[in-house]
Amino acid sequence: MNELFPVYVKLDQIQTLLVGAGAVGLEKLEAMIRNSPHAKIKVVSESSIPAFDNFLKQHPHIEFIKRAFDSKDINGIDLIIVASNNNVLNQQIRRLANEQHILLNIADTPALCDFYLGSVVQKGNLKIGISTNGKSPTMAKRLKEILHDALPEELDETLELMQQLRNSLKGGFQQKIKVLNEHTKELLSHSIYDSDSAN
């Protein structure tokens, strides 16, 4: 049973620490910036691959400290992501995170994680997170591709229309919900039907 509780984090309002600047670290960094371009991120790593350095040049607001991890690096940190295959370092950061009550993700080590980074389908303002409870990231990525292709591009226009309608509605909460549910059903059925017809 998947007992994970899905949340969407405002990375521009908290401080994230990324440990590691290799291929996996780059994958995590790209995912964070793709979803939250103004995310506040500090990276600590003794070394970095050229692709990581190139990515940093395109995003100068990301802080990069090129040295070994130090326990003081977690001061003022709200979220930690570790992209390291050094088990001793991973265990050290796990202990520090526990002591400071900081949520932690260690790549490819589910047993040491407080949260997972799932695959994300995005169409404008719509985001759908996919989790396999750490069982198969490959399956999550495949489902992401399927959902992305299946969802119509017009969904973002539908969201804008729904926001306009919600802002214009009068009356009590239950009445508003009833009206919004009816419009949502109608708009989505048309969007999906149009998408199917186009294919």
C-alpha positions, 0 to 999 in steps of 0.5 A: 500500500502506498501511504505517501502523502502528496504535497506541492512545495513552494521551493522559492519560499524555502531553502534547499540543499543539494549535495552532489554535482554529478549526473544524478545531482544534475538530474535533481537540479534540473527537475527542481528548476524546471518545476520552480525556476526561482527555487532557492538552492545551495549546492555543495560538492567536491567536484562537478561534471561539465554539464552541471557547471554549464547548467549553473552558468544558465542559472546564476541564482543557484549557490555552488560551494565546491568542497566537501560537505560540512555539517554546518551546511545544513544550517538554515536549510529546510529541505535536503536532497543528496545525490551521492553514492558515498554511503558513509556520507549519506548516513552522516547526513541522515543523522544530521537531518534527523537531529534538525528535523529536516526532510531528506531525500537520498537518491536511489536509497528509499530506506533513508528518504523522508520523501520521494521525487516523483515524475511530473506531468505538466500542461501549463498550470496543471501539474500531476505527480506520479509516485510508485512508492519508490518501487519503479522510477522507470514505470513512473517516467513511462506513465508520465509520457503516456499522460502527457500525450493523452492530455489536451493542450487546451487544458490550461485554457480551461483552467483560466476559464474556471478561475474567471468563473470562480471569481465571478460566482455569488452565493454560498459555498455549496452553490458555488461548488455545484456550479463549478462541478457542472462547468468542470464536467462540461469543459473537460468532456469537450476538451477530451472529446476534441483531443480524441477527435484530433487523433 
